Structures are given as C-alpha cells and as structure tokens.
Amino acid sequence: MIEIVHRPRKRLFLVLILISLLLAIISSYGLWVVSLPGLANISSYLPMILGTLLAAVIVAAACGVTGIILAILGFKTLGIFQGLAWSAINLLFPIAICIGKLFDVDKERIERSFIEVSNHLIRQKHITVQPAKLLIMTPHCLQQETCPHKITRNVSNCRRCGQCQIGDLAALADSYGVHLAVVTGGTLARKVIKSIRPHAVLAIACERDLTSGIQDVFPLPVIGVLNERPFGPCCNTRVDLSKVEQAIQSFLTNNNQRKN
C-alpha cells in the first residue's frame, strides 16, 4: 500500500490549540465554581488560592499560545514566550487530539501540523551548531528489511550497497561531519542522545514518533523530517534526502558546510 503524505498546514494545529485553550478556561472556571462551597467551608482563603493557581496556569497557557501565533506570523518573541509555548503545547496537545477525534480529523493530520509548527518555531530561532554537535537520528525501518547487517549499534556496519538509503545518509553525515544514529525506538533514541549530547537533532520518523520525540527531548531543538512509506508503516521506508540536507544546512554555521 502506497501512502501519500500531503504537506501539512500549520493552521490546523493552531485552531485546535485555540479551541483547547478555550475548553481549558471553561473547565477551570467550572472546577472553581464546583469546588467553591466545599473549600469555603474549610477555609475562606482556599477558594482564592485555588482560583489564583488555576488563573496562573491559564494565563501561562494563553501566553504560550500567543507566542506560537506571533512566531508563526513572523514576529520575534522573547525567550520566556518560547518556554511557555512548549508548556502550552504539552498541556493542550492531548485535548487537541480529542477535539480532532470529535470532528473526525485524522490524528496523523494533527501530528503533521504540529511537526510543521514545531519546525517553524525552531527555524525562526536561527540555531546554529558545530557539526560535531548535530545528530541525525533515523528509524531502523529505513534499512532494507532483508539486510543481514546490524546497524543500530554501529552505522559503519552498513555496506552502502544502495538497496536502502542508510548508505546515502551515512555519506551525507560524513560529508558534513555530523553524527548519524539508527534507532529502534524511544528508549534507544534517548540513550543515544545521552551518549552523544548533541546541541541539536535532525530526526527522521513517522508522525507519532516525531511528535512524541520532539516533546520528550525539549528544550533540545529538533527539526523533524517525515519518512515516506511506499510499502506501509515500519517497512522499507524512505526519506527525501534533499529535505534532510536542507535541515542539516539550517543548523550548521556558515563556516561548517559540506566538506566536498
């Protein structure tokens, strides 16, 4: 089964996040109203304390969403807004997924939209790192399914036979002097990151793995590149190498471009 992935739209995620924020405001107010009589019986200060805490969370989430929207529109935002933006995403993303289900919006569409927003936010920060501090991370399903060589422990075991794109990625990593790792899942990905300690990551994966991975490693900057699945998920997947190279170049300083 050939899977066609259309270019995601950032506005889908933004609309769902805004609706999620509105629901969070309504739910917080409802919680405060319902809790008010019981808390007041215990102490006259408790309703005010709960209201202040809920208001602080909502204000922080609203500032984060505002920061996302301003960044998407091209405005420069303060560092505090960037932190609040990711806090808002972590808080509201599960609600956005539920809202998407109610409106019969495919979860992968929402995840692709999130990845597009995340990439935009990272690129707008113009982060540059030395090649030795950039890690390309790719899933093992990019390797030819019948290949006998184990590359998750050591990518140099790849024979670069051309049957899959691991050899192309290895050559690309060598030419720029950056790290390349092939991982089987989130546990190994976190172990690799802990070992290499990169300052930035270029991650290749499906929607689900990119979405969870980007959120798991925050504040480490990640640019996500979706893989292509001509044979279905998790089997002989592929990636657009031109997008990978563009992402590499966006992270590297002008003095650390391709060696040959």
Secondary structure, 3 states (H helix, E strand, C coil): CCCCCCCCCHHHHHHHHHHHHHHHHHHHHHHHHHHHHHHHHHCCCHHHHHHHHHHHHHHHHHHHHHHHHHHHCCCCCCHHHHHHHHHHHHHHHHHHHHHHHHCCCCHHHHHHHHHHHHHHHHHHCCCCECHHHEEEEEEHHHCCCCCCCCCCCCHHHCCCCCCCCHHHHHHHHHHHCCEEEEECCHHHHHHHHHHHCCCEEEEEECHHHHHHHHHHHCCCCEEEEECECCCCCCCCCECCHHHHHHHHHHHECCCCCCCC
